[in-house]
Amino acid sequence: MLTSTIVSTAFDDDAAPPDHPPPCSSSLAPTPHFLRHLHVLPLSCGSTSSRDPHFMVKYLLNSCGFSEEEASKASKHLAHLRSTENPDAVLAFFRSQGIDGANLRKMISSRPTFLCCNVESNLTPKFQFLRDLGSSQSDLVHVIVRHPVVSFNVQRTLLLKLNVWENLFGSRELLLKNVRKWSWFL
């Protein structure tokens, strides 16, 4: 359950009005008058969230089949995440593209930050770009699993590299044939 915080300025029935602050407590640093009447109220929404520092380890164990060691190592790169909403969307997208099981585990363990990608603005255009080149579904999976192509900018990196290699190979067909064999030059 996603938990966020709302600050309320409502006064308790027994609290003093703002023009008559309650006496200071015995703490070393007294609370400023205007903060004494603020209350923190939880607000819940419908997605999974946790303040548990190990929730991402548990998530990686359950959703990707990581070992404890793999999950612990990968979760360090995902410590800023407070919800599984985006990682769920990314995993669903990869699975819909034919990347699952050991291939998915390999990709996420080598680049845990893939789980932070935006599916619509980041992943979908890159997969579409590679499909538009003429890559088959199996070739696409093979290239993406072996090389972090999805971490590249399409216009500034992929397109430029592919244009250079296409000119060197002489045709797009030869380029794709070599991409299937050796994706390292992407």
N, C-alpha and C positions, 0 to 999 in steps of 0.2 A: 504494500500500500504506500503510495507516494505521500510523504508528509512534508508539508512546507509550513511556513510560519506567518502568521498575521499578527501585527502589533495592534493592540486595542488600547484606546485611550479612555475606555469606560472606567468609571470609578466604582469601587466597592461601596456597598451601602454604609459600611462602617468606616470608610476612609474619609479623611478630612478633605474639604474642598480645596481647590488649587491655591486660594489666597490664604489658607491656614495650613501650612505644611505640618505633617506629623513630626514629632520629635525625632531627632537623629538616633539611629540605633547605635549600639556599642561597637560597630565595626571600625576599623582603622580609617577607611576612606568612606565618608558619608555619601550616600546616593544623592545626586542632585535632585532638587525639588521636582523638576518637571519629569524626571524619570521614575519617581516613586509610584506613579499611578498608571504606568504602562504595564500591560499584562500580555504575556505571550500565549496565544491560543493555537492549538494544532488545527490544521485544515487537511482533510484527507481527500485524495483523488483516487482514480481507479487503476493506476499502474503500480508495478512492483518497485519498491524503494526501500532503502535501509540505511541506517547510520552505522550499522555493524561493519567494522573495517574488513571483515572477512566475507562479506556477502558476495563480493565478486569472485572470490575463490570458490565458494559454493556454487555460484552460477556457472562458472567455467567447468567445474566437475560435472554438473548435471546437464548442461546444454551442449557441451562439446566433447565430453568424455575424457577430459584431461586427467592426468595423474595428479596427486596432491602437489608434487614438486613443480610440474608444468603450470598448474593453476596458480600456485603461489608466485611463481616467477612472472607470469603474464599479468597477474592482477596488479602488480606494481605500476604498470603502465596505464592502468585503468582506475587508479585510486580516486580520480576526480569525478567519476561517474557516481550518481546517486540513484539511478534508476536503470532498469534493464530494458526499458522501452526501445531505445535505439539499438542496443546490441541484439535484441530479439528481431528487429526489423532487418538488420544486416544479415543475421544468420538465416532468416527466412528467404531473403533475396538470394544469398549464395546457394542455398539448397534448391531454390527454384531454377537456378542456372545449371544445376547438375553437380555442384560441388558439395559433397557431404562426406561423412565418415572420416577416414584417415586423411583424405585431402583437405577437408575443412579444418581438422585438428592441426595439420601441418601448417596451413596458411595462418591460422590465428595464433599458433604458438610462435611462429617466426615474426609476425607483425600483429601484436594484440591491438594496436591502435586502429586496425581495420574495423573493429567493433564500434568505433566512434564516427565512422563515415556516415554521411547523409546519403541514403539510398537514392532518393530522387535527383539530387543535384550533383552527386559525385559518382556513385557506382553505375547507375543506369546509363548515363551518357558514355561512359568508358566501355561498358560491355557492348553497347550499340555501335560504337565506333569500330571496335574489333570485329563485330559481326558484319558491318558494312564493308570491311576490307575483303570479306569473303571467307572468313574463318568459320569452320563448322563448329557445332556445339562441343564435340569432343576435343577439337583442336583448341578451342577457346578455354575450356577447362584445363587442358594440359599446359597451356602457356601461362595462364593466370596462377595456377598452383605452383609452377616452377619458378616464376619470376613475379615480383611485386608490381606488375603493370598498373594495377588499380591505384597505386600511390602516385602515379605520374599525372601531370597536367596534360590533357589531350592536345591542346593547341601548342603549348610551349615545348613539350618534350616528345610525346609519342609521334605526333604528325611530322615534326622535324626529323626525328631519327628514321622514321619509316620512309620519308621522301629520300633521304640520303642513301639508305640501303636499297631502296627500289631502283634508284639511278645506278648504283653499283652493280646490282644483280641484273639489271636490264629489263625486268618485267615484274609485275605484281605476283604472278604465279610462282616465279623462282623465289621471290621474297617470302611468300607464305610457306613454301616448301621448306625453306631454311629456318623460318620462325618456328615451325613445328619441331624441327630437329634441335635447334639451338636458340633458345629464347634469350640467351645472355646478351645479345647485341641490342635488345630493346632497352 
